[in-house]
Amino acid sequence: MAPAFRFRADIDSLPAYVPGQRPPAGHSTYKLSSNENPFPPSAAVLAAVADAAADLNRYPDMYATELVAAIAAHLGTEPDRVAVGNGSVAVLETVLKAACRPGDEVVHAWRSFEAYPIAIQVAGATGVRVPVREDGSHDLVAMADAITDRTRVVLVCSPNNPTGTVVHDDEMWAFLARVPRGVLVVMDEAYVEFVRDDDAADGLALAAEFKNVLVLRTFSKAYGLAGLRVGYAVARPRLIRGLRSASTPFGVNALAQAAALTVLREAKDVAVRCERIIAERTRVLAALRETGWTVPEAQGNFYWLEVGRHAVSFAREAAASGAVVRAFDGEGVRVSVGEIEGNDSVLRLAAQWQRMRVS
Ligand SMILES: *Cc1c(COP(=O)(O)O)cnc(C)c1O
């Protein structure tokens, strides 16, 4: 008998993407495990989604023309340099599938975003992990050293999920000077709106300068639309054309397009909410350092506690005290900056841990 159909053997061995845990229903628990925006959507966004819902029998605008134009205007670039997708992770998947042949290599930092190894493997490529430095930041010199004839793409995550660090402008220029023109550098700037480090690399400026730089951004974090799934790429028109051809048709649904368009018109309110999250981040980090924690520079809406083998037990205790955080077994925990009460709950636990360690 012929063997039953199976997916490729490597698909069976994929690591599962571990989403941030959800608090149990009916409990007043703070969800600090997925780097979401604690502010709910505005009335205008909800109204736009409700309006768009009246036309759900119709396909959405295939290339999200209006949204692409609005994003381009917002960024001060041209619409032919912007392509949208069903979340920036879907855009990344399309980039990798369109770029890589079997055996091609994708260089990225590690630890970094856990969606990367999965997307790389599904694209049929081979991931090459370059350890982050002691302070959690990308080692761009080692990453350039890791480029071979097989390398097609390098992923740079700034701020890096989960360590929170950014790549600096001078490092990035030195790095790009070493990257061959035939290698694509993807800068994942999912958290760029929260960056307050003046030396941070500016992905858009680099994408304007270098033909082989593609920037990824999202409406999931600062814009608070994680549930609707909209992300985009900014790059040269030639790359954007290819990306559009390779993308799932109608990849951004009608409700998401309407919501993203509306939230772009609320840019001022979005900025105010970002400032509140950043102020809270500053407060939380200062409190942690005061109690003796060494925390990497946090430039996203989250911070990293390197608790090593205690990661899972820290997360368990945090959940018991009302805050769900994200444990990376054996490495550390990533904690989103969310509601003040939730942040305080983790701060109390973190202070308690330090006291235990000292005594
Ligand atoms: C959250 C996150 C994203 C956003 O993904 P979407 O698919 O746009 O929701 C992208 N990259 C990193 C590093 C992230 O942490």
The ligand as an ORCA input file, in Angstrom:
! r2SCAN-3c Opt
* xyz 0 1
  C       5.093     41.471     17.755
  C       6.154     41.384     16.751
  C       5.861     41.523     15.399
  C       4.472     41.827     14.945
  O       3.889     40.808     14.273
  P       2.505     41.034     13.557
  O       2.418     39.829     12.689
  O       2.590     42.305     12.788
  O       1.470     41.087     14.626
  C       6.885     41.458     14.489
  N       8.152     41.302     14.889
  C       8.470     41.204     16.182
  C       9.886     41.075     16.572
  C       7.476     41.220     17.141
  O       7.803     41.080     18.426
*
